[in-house]
Amino acid sequence: MSARIGPRRVLLAAAVVLAAAAVWAAHHVFAVSRALDGAGHRFTYVYAGMFLLLLWQVGGAYLERPATATGRAREYLDGLRVVAIVPVYNEDPAALRACLESMVRQTRTPDVICVVDDGSTDVGGYETVKRWFLATAPTCGIAVSWHVQANAGKRHAQAVAVRTTGDADIYWTVDSDTVSDPRALDELLLPFADPRVQSVAGVVMAANVRSSFLARITDLWFVTGQLTDRSSLSVFGAVWVNSGPIAAYRAAVVRDNLDGYLTERFFGRTVAFSDDSLLTLFAMVRGRTVQQPTAFAFALMPDRFGHLCRMYLRWMRGSFIRSWWRVRYLPLRSYAWWAHLLRWASMVVATVVFVTVVFVSPVVEPTLTALPWLFSVTFIVGWAQTLRYLTVRRSDEPAGHRVWTWLLAPLAVVFAAVVLRVIRWYGALTCWRTGWGTRQQVEVVLTH
């Protein structure tokens, strides 16, 4: 599998978004002017403020440019010693084989690949994968290791690799269910030509996008989040969270913080999840954290509702915990600190407005006049936010399928507004449950 960004599609998408934004902006200017005369809706100012925030986010995303390198910068990148870390726990053997094969076939291969089995209880088929891997990777000039440890968690599995590779310059983290684009590592390294950059995030898509309707919707909102929210943060060197399936860190970021990484506690409880966001936070304290939008990976996404809920709940608990650390450790003068505070404020406001409009207003003021407006806003916002989804061309999916997925944007928006919002707040309220809380057996298999 491979993916590419289509430049012309980016320009077309930008033009459509800007045109729609201009029309919507004119509407809100008019609404605010009426509100100043006392004739506007009670939520006029809230809508206007949220629109400006959305415009800032989407507009910022279109300013993102992939890093490039030539001459001495390219020589520097070629000389970096890259160690890839692949923690494994109860993974589908076919997915693990595909993961490792995609890493071995990179246009810029890593110098070392460390596989660490974190005490899997289901190891059927692993020996065949291991034999193939240990025989094949060295023929491509890659040093390899395969460790097995008693189950201690993903962080401790990664630590095994870190402790045995003291000469690494860059650590490339890859999840065991991930198929990397052939140019993933090559692209992921490019931002490191800037000495200020401490970590780089890639873009993750669903490897099993055609396996179920849920996987398709998940791919839409997940990719959109990376190409809008994360892209806008990347412009300011303030990416909050790298994705486990594809990310890279300067080795010193990981080594110097390894003890804290392994012993993180929140209100006295050991934190097992949110490893990627903690590594990103360590990097943010040292310098810039960016995204390379041309570095792609394909990971297996949940294709069952229960699995998705457990995964998202774990993410939201980790997100809430990480918020405390960002407020505490990031510089007050940094863009990331203020953007993070604004994001939480907007989330609270959006929740209050949603509850008021959907549950309170129909009881207090029973009327259907607002429904067409609410539905139209949902459709427009959903399609505008997800336009960048269409800029990615996948080798395993026809363009028509991508358009069909994009047309589902309103459903994705409703799903995020109702289901995911409930899970987010439940995760915040139960943040003390810091165990991993997911896979005890193989849950998603690679079918093609």
N, C-alpha and C positions, 0 to 999 in steps of 0.2 A: 504493500500500500504506500502511496505517496500523495502529496498535496502541494499545491502552489497557489500563490496570491495572483489574481488577475488585475493588473494595474488599471486597465480601462474600466473594469467593473467598479473598482474603487472610486474612480472619478465620477462615474455615472451615479453610484450610490450616494456620494457626497453631494452631487447636484440635487438629487431628489430630496435628500434630508434637509438641505439648506432651503430649498423652495418651500417644503412643508413647514419648516421652522419659521420662515418669514411670514407665512399666512397665519400660523398659530400665534406668533408674536403680535401681529396686528390685532388679532382678536383679543388677546390679553391686555394690550395697551388700552383698547377701547373699554374693556371690562373694568380695568382699574380706574379709568377716568370717570366712569359711571359710579364706581364705588365712592370716589371722592365727593360726589354729589349726594351720597346716601342712597343711591338707587341700585347698587350692585348686590350680588349674592354674598352671604356671610362668609363664604370660603374663597372669595375672589382673590384676596391677597395671598392666601395659602396656595391656590392654584398657580398664581403668577410666580410666586417664589419657587415652587417645585418645578415649574416649567423652565425658569432660568437655570436652575440646578441641572435639569436634564439637558438643556441646551449646552451648558458648559461641559458636561460629561461627554455627550455625543460629539460635539464640536472638537473637543480635545482629542478624542480618539482618532479623528481623521488627520490630526497633525502628527501622529506617530509615523516614524520612518524606520525601516530596517537598518541596522548598522551594517557598514561595509568596511573592508580593509584591503589595502594594497601596499606594495613596497615593503618598507621596514615593518609596518604593522602586521602584514601577513607573515613575514619571517618570524616575528615575535610569537604570533599565535601558533605557527607550525612547530615552534620549539617547546611549547608548553607540554608538560607531562600530565596526561589526562587519565584519571582512574574512574572507571564506571562502577557503581555500586548497585547490585540487584538483590534486595532482600526477598526471600521467598517464604510463603506460608500457605499451605493447603491450596496451591495453585493448580489449575488445569494443565496437565503436562503438555498438551498441544499449544496452549497459550504461552507457556514458558519457553518451549522450543522456538516458537515464532518470535518471541521477544529477543532471545539470544541470537537467533539467526539474523535479525534485522540490525543488531548491534555489530555483529561480525562483518556485515556487508556494507558498512558505512563508507562514504566517499572519503571521510577523514576518520580513520579508526582510532579508538582509544588505545592507550598504551597498555592498560591493564583492565581486565573485567573481573570483579570479585562477586561471586554468587554466594550468598549466605542463607542457608536453610534454617529458619528460626523454629526448629522443632516441629515440622509438619507432622500431623497425624495421618494424613492421607498422602503417601509417597508413591502410589502406583504410577509407574511409567517414568519416574524421575531418573532411574539408573540408565535408561536408554538415552534420555536427554543429556545426562552428565557425560556419558561416554562419547557421544557425538560432539559435544561442546569442547571437552578436553582434547579431542583429536583434531578438531577443525580450526579453532581459534588460533593456535600457534602457527598454523600454516599461513595465516594472514598477518603474522608479525605481532600478535597480541599475546601478552602474558596473561595467564588465567589462574584462578584459584576457586575452589568449591569447598566452603566450610559448612559444617553442620553443628548447631548448638542446641542446648535445651531451650525451650520456648521462654523468651525473655522480652519479646516485643520488637517492633520494627527499628526503634532507635538503637537498641543494643546490637541488632544484626548489622546495622550500618557501622556501628562503632568497631566491630571486628575488622571490617575492611579498612577503616581509617587508621587503626592502630598498626596494621601490617603494611601500610603504604606511606611511610613518612616522607618519601621523596616526591609526592604528588604536588602539582601546581594547581590543578583543577579537579574537583569532584563532580562527576556527572551522575545524578540520581535518576534511577529508572525503576518503575514498578514492574513486577514480574508478569503482569498481564498486558504489557504495553508493546506494541509494534512501532518502532521508530522509523520515521521517514528516512530514506537513504542519505539525505543531506542534513539530518537533524543535528548531529554533533558539529558539523562544519558551520552551520548557521548559528548554533548556540554559542559558539566560541567568539564570534565576530565582535560583540559588544565589549569583550574583555580587552580589546585594543586600547580602550580608554581606561587608564589606571584607576580612575575613580569608581568604576563599576565593580561591585563586589558579588553580585549574583545576577543570573539571567534566567528568566522564565520562558518556556516554550508554550505553544498552543496545543491543547489536548482536544481530540475529537473522539467520538464513539467508534470503536472498531466494529461493533455489532449494531450499527445504526439501523440496519434493515431487519433486525431480529424481532422487534416488537414496536408497537405504537409508542409505548412508554420510553423505549430507548431513543426513538426519533425525537420526541419532545425534549428529552433530557439533553440530547446532543445540541438541539437548537438553543436552549437557554444557557447551557454551559459554554458553548462556543461564543455566543453573543456576549456573555459576561466577560470573557477574556478579550474580545475584540472591541469592547466599548469601555467598560469600567476599568479593566486592567490596562488597556491601551492608553486611556486618558491619564492614569497615574504614572505610566511609564514615561510619558513626555516630561514629567518633572522628576524622574529618577526616584519614584516613591511607590513602587509596586509593593503591596502589603503581603501578598501570599503567592509563592511559587507553587506549581502543581507537581506532586510527587512523580507522575509519569515522565516528566521532562523538565529538568532544571539543572543548573550548574552553579557552583560556588567556588570562589577562590579558596584554596585548601586551608589557608590560615584562618578563615572565618569558621570553618568546622573544627579544626584542631584546637584552636585557642578557647573554644567554648564547649568542648566535648563534655567536660564534667557537668556543667550546667544543663546541657542538652539531655544528659542521661538521668539527671536527678531533679528535674523540674517538679515543683509541688505547688498546689493551689489550695489554700486553706488547709494545709497539712496532708493533702492527698496527692499521691504520685500521678502525674499526667502522662498517659500513654499515647494519646492521639495528638493531632495538630502539629506533627513534627515538621512539616514543610513550612508552616507559618512561623515557627520558632527559628528555624534556620534563616528564613528571610529577615526576621527581626534582627538577628545577630548581624546580618549583612547591612541592614539599613543603618544601624548604629555606626558602622564604619564608612559608609559611602552611599553610592547610588545603587538602586535595585531597579532593573529594567526588564522589559519583555522584548524578545526578538520574534516579531510576528511571522517570520518566514521559517521558523523552526517548529516542525510538526511532529506529533506522536498520536497514535491511535490506541486507546485503552478500552478495555471491556467495561461498559456501563451497566448498571442494574437494569434487568429487563422484567423485574417483578416489583410491585408497589411496596411490599414489605421491606425488601432489600434496599430500595431507594430511600425509604423513610429512615432506616437505621443509619445509612451512610450520611444522609443530610443532617440528621440529628447529631451525629458525632462531629460533623463539620461545624455546626452552629454552637455546640458546647465549646469547641476549640476556639471559635471566633470570639465568643464572649470572654473567655479567659485571656485570649491574646490581646483583647482591647485594653484590659487592665495593664498589661505589660507595655503596650505602646504608649499609653498615657504616662506611665512611670519612667520609661527609659528613653523615649525619643525626645530630641531637643524641642523645646517649646517654640523655637523660631522656625522649625522645619515645616515645609509644605505638608508632609505626611501627617504631622500631629494635628494640624487644623482641618485637613481634609477628612481625617478619621473622625474628629469631633462633629463636623458638619454632617457626615454620613449617618452617624447615630441619631442626631437631632432630626434629620429628614426622615429616618425610618420610624421614629416615634410619631412624628406629625402625620406621616402617611398612614400609619396604623389607626390613629385617632380619626382621621378623615374617612378611612375605609369603613370603620365600625359605625361612624355616625351616618354616613350616606347609605350603607347597605342595611343596617339593622335599626338605627334609631329613627332616622327621618321617615321611613315608611309607616312607622307607628304614630309619630307625632304629627307628621304632615302627609297623610296618605294621598299621593298623587303620582301619576305616571309621566308627567311632563319632563322629568329629568332623565328618564331612562334612555331615550334616544341619544342624548348628549353623552351620557356615561358610556354607552356602548361604542359610540363613534370615537370617543377619546381612547378607549381601550384598544380599538382596532388600529387607529392611527399611531399611537405610541408604540404598540407592539410591532407593527411593520417597520416603523422608522428605526427603532432600536436594533432590530434584527437584520437590517439591510446588509450589514457587513458579512453576515453569514453567507450571502450569495457571492462574495468576492473570493471565497476559497473553492478551488477546483480539486476534486478528489479523483484519483485514478480508478477507484472501485465503485464509483457511483455516477450515473448519468446526470447531466445538468438539470434535466427535468425533475429528477427526484429531489434535488436541492431546492428547486422552486416550490415543489409540493410541500416540503418541510417548512419553508419560509411562510407559506400561506397559512400555516397552523399557528402563526405567532400569537393571534388573539387568545387561543386556547392556552398557550404557554404562559401568557401574561396572567390569565385568570388562575391557572394552576399555581403560579408563583405567588399571586396576591392572596389566595385563599389557603391552599394546602401548605406551601412552603413557609408562608408567614406564620402560620400556627406552629409549625415545627420549630421555626427560628426562636419564637418567644418561649416555647416549651423548653428548648435547649438552654436558653439563658437562665430560666428559672430552675433548671436541674443541672447546672454546670458543675456541681460537686461530684456528679457521677463521671469520674474521669477514666474509667476502664475503656478498652477499645470498643467492645460491644458489637463487633460484627463477626466476620467469617470464622466459623468453626469447622467448615468443610467447603469443598469446591461449590461455589454458588453460580458462577457464570462460566460457560465453556466457549471456546473458539470454534465456530461452526463452519468457517470458510476461510 
